[in-house]
Amino acid sequence: MQLEKSNEAITPVRLYLEAKYSQVTHEFWFFILTIVLLLIGSLISIGSLAGITKTFRKTEGD
């Protein structure tokens, strides 16, 4: 009887945790993708700014 009761108690909790876990992973992957895209965008902007400053320095030197 105790085993049956514990199994009955575990299954809804397990189902809830599995549903919650899958939802969290989707949000987590979306979060990671946004951070990666932001990092790529910032690297591109920093690179372009560095290139612009280099060209300005070259023109000032000439």
Backbone as JSON, one array per atom type, in Angstrom:
{
  "sequence": "MQLEKSNEAITPVRLYLEAKYSQVTHEFWFFILTIVLLLIGSLISIGSLAGITKTFRKTEGD",
  "N": [[0.82, -1.21, 0.0], [1.93, 1.25, 0.76], [3.88, 1.67, -1.21], [2.29, 1.9, -3.52], [0.87, 4.23, -2.91], [2.98, 6.09, -2.79], [3.89, 5.98, -5.43], [1.64, 6.96, -6.78], [1.71, 9.53, -5.81], [4.09, 10.42, -6.82], [3.9, 10.42, -9.66], [2.16, 12.64, -10.69], [3.68, 14.8, -9.81], [6.06, 14.32, -11.14], [5.21, 14.54, -13.81], [4.48, 17.24, -13.8], [6.97, 18.43, -13.25], [8.4, 17.62, -15.52], [6.97, 18.95, -17.55], [7.38, 21.58, -16.72], [10.15, 21.67, -16.89], [10.65, 21.31, -19.65], [9.47, 23.64, -20.61], [11.08, 25.55, -19.37], [13.53, 24.99, -20.6], [13.02, 25.79, -23.24], [12.64, 28.57, -22.88], [15.14, 29.11, -21.85], [16.88, 28.46, -24.0], [16.02, 30.38, -25.83], [16.79, 32.66, -24.46], [19.59, 32.29, -24.43], [20.09, 32.41, -27.19], [19.35, 35.07, -27.75], [21.27, 36.47, -26.24], [23.63, 35.64, -27.53], [23.2, 36.72, -30.1], [23.15, 39.44, -29.42], [25.78, 39.73, -28.49], [27.24, 39.19, -30.85], [26.34, 41.31, -32.43], [27.31, 43.49, -30.91], [30.06, 43.02, -31.08], [30.47, 43.35, -33.84], [29.75, 46.05, -34.1], [31.68, 47.24, -32.44], [33.98, 46.5, -33.83], [33.57, 47.86, -36.26], [33.57, 50.49, -35.32], [36.2, 50.63, -34.37], [37.54, 50.34, -36.78], [36.68, 52.68, -38.07], [37.8, 54.67, -36.41], [40.49, 54.12, -36.83], [40.77, 54.77, -39.56], [40.21, 57.5, -39.44], [42.37, 58.36, -37.9], [44.43, 57.78, -39.65], [43.87, 59.55, -41.76], [44.18, 61.96, -40.41], [46.9, 61.87, -39.83], [48.02, 62.01, -42.38]],
  "CA": [[0.0, 0.0, 0.0], [2.77, 2.45, 0.82], [4.52, 1.86, -2.51], [1.28, 2.41, -4.44], [0.59, 5.63, -2.57], [4.13, 6.92, -3.17], [3.89, 6.06, -6.89], [0.57, 7.88, -7.17], [2.13, 10.89, -5.46], [5.25, 10.82, -7.64], [3.6, 10.63, -11.08], [1.75, 14.01, -11.06], [4.82, 15.69, -9.58], [7.0, 14.07, -12.23], [4.63, 15.15, -15.01], [4.59, 18.7, -13.64], [8.38, 18.81, -13.38], [8.78, 17.45, -16.92], [6.37, 20.05, -18.31], [8.07, 22.8, -16.31], [11.53, 21.59, -17.38], [10.65, 21.56, -21.09], [9.17, 25.06, -20.79], [12.28, 26.3, -18.96], [14.58, 24.83, -21.6], [12.7, 26.65, -24.39], [12.96, 29.95, -22.49], [16.59, 29.17, -21.67], [17.51, 28.52, -25.33], [15.69, 31.69, -26.4], [17.65, 33.61, -23.73], [20.96, 32.11, -24.93], [20.14, 32.92, -28.57], [19.34, 36.55, -27.73], [22.57, 36.93, -25.75], [24.61, 35.41, -28.6], [22.96, 37.72, -31.14], [23.6, 40.73, -28.9], [27.25, 39.72, -28.47], [27.7, 39.31, -32.23], [26.07, 42.7, -32.83], [28.24, 44.4, -30.23], [31.4, 42.8, -31.66], [30.47, 43.99, -35.16], [29.76, 47.51, -33.92], [33.0, 47.61, -31.9], [34.93, 46.36, -34.93], [33.37, 48.96, -37.22], [34.03, 51.71, -34.66], [37.66, 50.59, -34.36], [37.96, 50.61, -38.16], [36.43, 54.11, -38.35], [38.8, 55.47, -35.7], [41.78, 53.92, -37.51], [40.78, 55.55, -40.8], [40.32, 58.92, -39.06], [43.75, 58.61, -37.47], [45.28, 57.78, -40.86], [43.65, 60.8, -42.51], [44.78, 63.05, -39.63], [48.35, 61.79, -39.99], [48.35, 62.47, -43.74]],
  "C": [[0.86, 1.26, 0.0], [3.41, 2.73, -0.54], [3.52, 2.44, -3.51], [0.99, 3.88, -4.17], [1.74, 6.54, -3.02], [4.19, 7.06, -4.7], [2.82, 7.03, -7.38], [0.97, 9.32, -6.89], [3.24, 11.36, -6.4], [4.81, 11.18, -9.07], [3.1, 12.04, -11.41], [2.89, 15.0, -10.87], [5.82, 15.55, -10.72], [6.49, 14.71, -13.52], [4.76, 16.67, -14.96], [6.02, 19.15, -13.85], [8.84, 18.68, -14.83], [8.22, 18.58, -17.78], [7.1, 21.36, -18.0], [9.48, 22.82, -16.9], [11.59, 21.89, -18.88], [10.37, 23.03, -21.38], [10.4, 25.9, -20.45], [13.36, 26.18, -20.02], [14.29, 25.69, -22.82], [13.04, 28.1, -24.07], [14.46, 30.13, -22.38], [17.3, 29.28, -23.01], [17.22, 29.86, -25.99], [16.57, 32.76, -25.78], [19.08, 33.52, -24.25], [21.08, 32.68, -26.34], [20.15, 34.45, -28.58], [20.69, 37.08, -27.25], [23.63, 36.77, -26.83], [24.44, 36.45, -29.7], [23.41, 39.1, -30.68], [25.12, 40.81, -28.87], [27.81, 39.89, -29.87], [27.49, 40.74, -32.71], [27.02, 43.67, -32.19], [29.65, 44.24, -30.78], [31.5, 43.46, -33.02], [30.54, 45.5, -35.01], [31.1, 47.98, -33.38], [34.05, 47.53, -33.01], [34.79, 47.49, -35.93], [33.83, 50.28, -36.61], [35.55, 51.76, -34.64], [38.19, 50.89, -35.76], [37.78, 52.08, -38.5], [37.48, 54.97, -37.67], [40.17, 55.31, -36.35], [41.84, 54.75, -38.78], [40.89, 57.03, -40.49], [41.74, 59.25, -38.64], [44.68, 58.66, -38.68], [45.11, 59.09, -41.62], [44.25, 61.98, -41.75], [46.29, 63.06, -39.8], [48.78, 62.29, -41.36], [47.98, 63.94, -43.85]]
}
